Amino acid sequence: MKYSEHGDTNTKYGWEIDHIKPSSKGGSDNLDNLQPMYWENNRKKSDTFPWSC
């Protein structure tokens, strides 16, 4: 992952910050609940919890 590809959905290498436990399910913005995830996987995950790839 490259910082420059954060938020870039025009490449397969683009990534986003994901909430492990979604905010909609009571998850926080604390670092221990955040992870980098390729954008396509993050969109598939949506607000599913728990989730595995």
Buried (B, 14 or more C-beta within 10 A) or exposed (E): EEEEBEEBEEEEEBBBEBBBBBEEEEBEEEEEBBEEBBBEEBEEBEEEBEBEE
